[in-house]
Each structure stands twice: as structure tokens, then as C-alpha cells.
Amino acid sequence: MPDQVVTRFAPSPTGFLHIGGARTALFNWLFARGRGGKFLLRIEDTDRARSTPEATQAILTGLNWLGLDHDGDVVSQAAGAERHAEIAEQLLDEGKAYKCFSTSEDITAFREKARAEGRSTLFRSPWRDADPATYPDAPFAIRIKAPREGETVIRDQVQGDVRIRNDQLDDMVLLRGDGSPVYMLAVVVDDHDMGVTHVIRGDDHLNNAARQMMIYQAMGWDVPVWAHIPLIHGPDGKKLSKRHGALGVEEYQQMGYPAAGMRNYLARLGWSHGDDEFFTDAQAIEWFSLDGIGKSPARFDFKKLGNLCGQHMAAMDDAALLHELQDFLRSTGQPPLDDAKAALMKQAMPCLKERAKTFPELLEKAVFVTSTRPIEPDEKAQKSLDSVSRGILGELTPQMRNANWTREDLEAVANAFANDKGMKFGQLAAPLRAALAGRSATPSVFDMMLVLGRDETIARLNDAAA
């Protein structure tokens, strides 16, 4: 292994940060962080027609939400066009590339004829070994001279050795007729110049590796370690698409999944460490290795995602969970909690986070914190506040007011009252939930009382009794 591992994530800014791209970024981040290496970010914006600043910002926002910090500045691929062209010219000067004057019409005609004759449509330029004296005064592309014999072996850490016959490789264009470098050239030059040692990316790029190796070898550069990871499929085994649900990372943030749970789930999506399902970032960084990545496509499962996110919410520090909740509110256009409500929310976290899998679920449980008097019961809770129940609350409230405000004393007062009335506590709990939260499903009524405090609790009970 090189002295220092350097990985990179290199998305194209033509849309949102896809969930598959997020997993690729995570694998690169984990591999670098676990080996004291660098994780670099490059925006592959050479397609100027489709690349947008908004898409670039969406990528940066998504990575930031996931907590995948990168080292150094963000690199723009388009900014390196002169450097890319310089390498093509160098290969031309060294006789490892050549000028090709074939037009798009020439190439189309070649392929149509080959197809008609039942031959390979792989374009063979007539200019590869042409005498420069025959060059016309016309625009030309620069093509690399691909090897014609033998085979190219991609030594891949996930896929194993992948062999491609060299007679299946074309003389790839490096510079177009207008002098602009192609993506395949730019990727290799950028990876070399950035010192990338490990290229971890989707296996839809596997065939590109053989063509990119031609440039590495022609330049005498070290070929990086390849690791082509299988794509993510939907639950039905087909390529993940919009019909399966959300595709963009920002959609998962807005649905309220905690970032730690998302990182855990994405790490398990195609990689494993024994039978471990739930793990921390520190454990993932320590454990992650390329040999733990499977060869088969992973299947996205919303139920597993929810379960892992629930475990992470339950395990998270209350202050950190509150901070991420505030970020969720902002990301969805909702006002963040004011200082007073935030303080109550933090106090309530132990009784809120145990069964919540998303922030909307947590907020639903926290209605008693976020609501203000007078509490408006929903339709189901309203049924628990009939005239008999309001009368019971009217009798109970003075006794609660005189209780020591501890869980033990509150429980004792409420249970004694229920016994005196010949009631089960569940019959008393329903109107208490409706009075305190306006809901029929809430945390423990005693947890709510302790969070709200004596004065607010008694005020809500008086409101309901009236």
C-alpha cells in the first residue's frame, strides 16, 4: 500500500446527490479515514451544458449533512482543461497518440459498412499510421494508440481480475476537433495530479478502467488500485429508480432520517463486517476494508433503514439530537425551536427518542412540548374528554397540585386517586394524555408532567377540566 492513501469522490453536477453516489462517497471516506489518508472532492463539471451551480451546491449540502468532510479545496475538473490538453499534446509528441482527421460522417459511414458486412463496428482510424505529409488542412482529433494485441488486466479489489482483449479497445479520442479534452482523459490526469491511490467507484465504470489504463501506461504513471462496487437495486432487484422511492440524499434529510443512521445503513449496503448491523462511525472507520464489499448488487430496504435510524436516535446524545432536530426543521422550511422550547425538548429527549425512527416521529411524540395553551385535542383525544372525564380531572387536579413533583409521588397520587374511584389507571391516563398533549398516543403522563413542571401541568389540567 502507498505511504499515504488518497481517495476521491468525483460526482458530475447535473442533478441531486444520488443515494448511490452518497454510498460511493462514504466508502471512499471510510477507507481514507481508517488509514490516516486523505479524502478529496472533485466536481466533474466538464459537461458545461448540463452542469449547474445549483447541482454543485446540492452535492456539497448532501455531503455536509452526511458528515463526510473532505480534505483540501474542492477541485473543478473544467478548470484543468489546459493541463488535460497538455498531456494529450505530450502523447502526440512522443508518438503514443496521433492526429485523426476523420469526420463524424466518416465514422458513421465506417460503422454502417462494417455492420452491413457483419464486421466489428469498432472504429479503426485510417490516420493512425498515416504519413504527416498527407495531413489535410482541417480540424483533427487526437487519439491514443491503443494496443492491438494481448490483453489488459484490471486487477480489481472487488471484482477480481477482469481481462479485456486489446483488440476490443478503440483508439480513444483524447482531444476533440475543437481542442477540448474528453472526460476519460481529464479523469486520469486529475487522479494522477491529485495523487489518488485508490479509485473506489460504481461498477458501471469498470470498462472505463481498461481505457484509462492506456493513458496511465503511455505516460508511465502508477496505476491506482481499482475497486468497482456493485450498484444499488430496489427491493424488486431492479436498478434503483424513482419508482422505488426517494433517490436524492436531500430527500432523506427532509424525510427526517438522522445522518448517523443513514451512514450506518449506507455502509451496510453492499459491505459487511461479520454479522454486525448497528455500529458507530468510529467502528465503521476501524472495520471498513475493500475485501468486505460484496460482488452482488445491494437491495435498498426502507424498513432496515428505519430500524437502524431508530437505534441511532435512541443511542444519540440528547444535545446532539436536539441540534440535528433544529437542522431538520430549517431544512424543511419550519421555524427552529425558540430557546425555551429547545430547553424543554432537550429535557424531554430521554422519553421521546426511544421509539422514534425519524424526526417527524419524534416531533409527533413531542407535541406536548411544542404546543402552547390552550391545548387543542385532536379528534381521537377529544373523545377522552367527555363530561365525566372532565369532572374526574377537576377532582384530581388539586391533589396533583399538592404532590411533591417527583415521579414516585406523582404516580402514588394518581394511583391512589384511581383506586378511590374504582378505576384502572388506564382509564385515568387517557384524559390526562388528552389534557397535557392533545393526543391519545404520548410518552408517559408522568414523564410529560416532569418535563412541563408543576405550574404548566396544573394549568393544562385546569383548562381541560373547564
Buried (B, 14 or more C-beta within 10 A) or exposed (E): EEEEBBBBBBBBBBBBBBBBBBBBBBBBBBBBBBBEBBBBBBBBBBEEEEBBEEBBEBBBBBBEBBEBEBBEEEBBBBEBBEEBBEBBBEBBEEEBBBBBBBEEEBBEEBBEEBEEEEEEEBBEBEBBEBEEEEEEEEEBBBBBBBBEEEEBEBEBBBBEEBEBEBEEBBBBBBBEBEBBBBBBBBBBBBBBBBBBBBBBBBBEBBBBBBBBBBBBEBBEBEBBBBBBBBBBBBEEEEEBEEEBBBBBBBBBBBBBBBBBBBBBBBBBBBBBBEEEBBBEBEBBBBBBBBEBBEEEBBBBBBEBBBBBBBBBBBEBEBEEBBBBBBBBBEBEEEEEBEEEBBEBBBBBBEBBBEEBBBBBBBBBBBBBBBBEEEBEBEEEBEBBBEEEBBEBBBEBBEEBBEBEEEEEBBBEBBEEBBEEEEEEBEBBBBBBBBBBBBBBEBBEBBBBBBBBEBEBBBBBBBEBBE
